[in-house]
Amino acid sequence: MGVRMFTTARQMETWAHGQEVYDVMGKDRTFHERLKNIAVIGVKTFGWTFTNRKLPVPADVPYVRITGPAGEAWEWNDPASLTSVEGDAVEFCQVVAQTRNIADTKLKVNGETAQRWMAIAQCFAGPPNDPPAKGMRHKRKRLEPSFRAREARAPGMTPTARSARPSRARLGETARRSNAPRRARPSAATR
């Protein structure tokens, strides 16, 4: 693997793991033109996906036409191909990086070869890894804790009072001091 491909592969891994974090946190993510680097890896690893699984590499390579974040078309392979993948670049990258199942996207997949590829697409090194099951990877809904949940943690306390209460470490320190033997204070007569 050359330096450029190695660097792009690290970008893809960082992007994919970052996507997982955004999903869990329920946050929206802003996508940039750099996403094209990941799409290129996805297209270039068409054969790898099959070879890695010890499957014959299909001769009819799918035409890929996806739309980048700024609305421009990115295209690879022969447009006359009978098999193709078309749609959103973000969804394509999510599928090849295995942060989404193809069934959870709006990608248009035409032809048997493209369907087989997208069902097992893997643009990263390592042993064969199955994509997530349908519906398993998606942006989670952000849930704000309800008033009752907040009250259960600290009944009757305002947020300010909760943050002002002593930490457990400080409470433990106070308890240790109170259990220590007390020294006798000198009386006024002995001073």
N, C-alpha and C positions, 0 to 999 in steps of 0.2 A: 504494500500500500504506500503510495507516494505521500509526501508531506501535505499537499493540498487536500487530498482525499482523507487523510488521517485527521486533519484539522476540521474538515467539514463533518466527518463522522462524530467528532467530539461535540460539535455544535448541535448535531441532530440528537445526540443522547441528552445533552443539557436541555434542549427544547422539549423533548419528549417527557423527561422527568419533571420539568417545569410545568408542562401541561397537566400532569397528574396532580401537582400541588394546587394549581388554579382550580381544577375540578373539585378537589376535596374542600377547598376554602370557599367554593361557590362564587368565585370572582370572575369577572369578564377579563379577557386577555386581548391586548392590542397586538395585531399581527403586522409584520413589516415585509418588505421585499426580500429580506434575508431568507425568508421561508423558501425561496426558490432553490437554495442550496440543498434543502432537505428533500424537495421534490425531485431534484436531479439524482440524489442518492436513491430515492424510491424507484425511479425509472431504471437506473443503472443496475439495480439489484434484482431485476426481473428474473434473470437466469439463476442467480444465487438462491432465490427463494425455493426453486425446484431442486437444484443441485444439493442444497443443504438438507433436504428431506429425502435425498436419494431417489428423486423422481426424474424422469426424462424432461429436458427443457423443451417446451413446445417451439416449433419452428415459426409459428405465426405470432410475432411479437405485437402486442396491442398498441394501437395509436392512443396517445394520452394527450388530452386537451383539457387544461384546467385554468381557472380564472384566479389570478393573483389578488392580493389584498387591495391593490389600487385599481383593479378592474381590467388589467391587461391579460391577454391570453398567452399561456405558456403551452408550447406544443412539442411533442417528441414522437419519433417514429413515423411510419408511413400513414398518411391520412386515408389511403385507399384500403387499409387493412379491414378485414371483416370483423375484427374484434377490437374493442375500444373501452376506454375509461374517460368519462367527461364529467365536469362539475367544478366544485369549489376546491381551490388549492389547499386550504386549511384542512378540509375533510380528507383529501387524498393523503396529505402528510400524516394526519392522525391515523389513518388506516395502515400505511406502510411502516410507521413507527410503533404500531400496535397500542395506541392509546384510545382507539375506537374500533368497534366491530363494523365491518362494511354495512351490515344491516341497520346500523344506527346512523347512517349518513344518507344524503340525498344524491350521492354519486350515481351516474348512469353507467352501468356496466353492461356492455353488449358482447355477446359471443362467449363460447365455452372457455376459451383460454383466459380471457380477462376475468371471468367469474372464478375460475380456479385460482388465478393469481391473487385476486383481491381477498379471497377466502383464507389464504395462508400467507399473505405478503409479510415479509420481514426484511427490513433494510439495515439491520444491525448484525454484527458478528455473533458467533456463538452457536450452540446447538439449536435445532429447530424449537421454536417457541410458538405455541398456539396463541392466536389473537384472543382478546377478552371475549367472553360470551356476550351475546346480544343483550343490551340493556345494562351491562355491568359497569361500563365506564361512561360517565357523563358528568356534566357540571351539577354539583349538588345544590340544593336550595339552601340559601343562607337563612338560618333560623335564629331569631333574636330570643334570648331567654325570656320567658314570660315573667310577669310580676310575681306570680306565686313561686316560680322556681328561684327567683332572687330572694324572696322572703324565706324560703326553706333553708337557704344557706345561712342567713343571719336575720331571724325574725325580729321585726320592729326596729331595725337599724336602717338609717339612711345610708346611701352610698358613701358619704363623707365619714360617717361614724364607723362604717365597716373598714374603711381604709386606715382609720386612725387607731383602731384597736391594736394592741401589742401583738407582735408575731409570736408563734409558738416557741421559738428560740428564746425570746425575751421572757415569755411566761415561765418557761422551764428554768431560766436563770433566777427569776424571782422566787420560784418554789425552792430551788436549791439554797438560796440565801436564807429563806425563812426556816428551813430545816437544820441549818447549821447551828451549833451551840452558841448561845449568846454570851458575849463577854460581859462581865459585870461592869457596870458603870461606876466610876469612882463617886462616892458620895460627896456632898458639899463639905463634910467634916474632914475628909482625907485630902482634899485639894490644897 
